[in-house]
């Protein structure tokens, strides 16, 4: 999303720019969720093996 800067208060982003931003944000959120989920279950597995 390098082609639009949200600091420009005189110009609204286009629908295409907003769509692209939302797509990028959703992709990053999904990636972070998957990493967090994997770490969580790895920790649970590690704790279960320690018992």
N, C-alpha and C positions, 0 to 999 in steps of 0.2 A: 504494500500500500504506500509506495514511495511517491506516487504521482499526485497525492493530495495531502496537504498539511492542515490540520484542524485548528491551527492558530489563526487562520485567515477568517476573521469574523464577518467580512464583507461578502463572502461567497459561500453559498451552501454547497455541500457535496452532491454529486449527481446520484441518481438511483443506482447506477452501475458501480460507482465508487462505494456506496453504502453496502451493496450486495457483496462486493469483493471483500470489504472489511469484515462483514459478518461471517463470511465463509472462512476467512483466515482466523478469526477469533474462535469460531467453532472447532476448526481443525486443531488449533493449539490447545483448547480446553480438552478435547478428546484425547490428545496425546498425553497431556499432563495427568488426566484421570486414569488412563491405562497404566502409566508408570507408577502412580500412587497405589493403584489397585494391586499391581504385581508386587510392589514392595510390601504392602500390607499382608498379602497372603504368604509371601516368603517369610516374613517375620512370624506369622502364626505357625507356619510349618517348622521353623527353627525352634520356637518355644515348645511345640508339641514333641519334637524329637528330644528336647532337653529333659522332658519328664521321665 
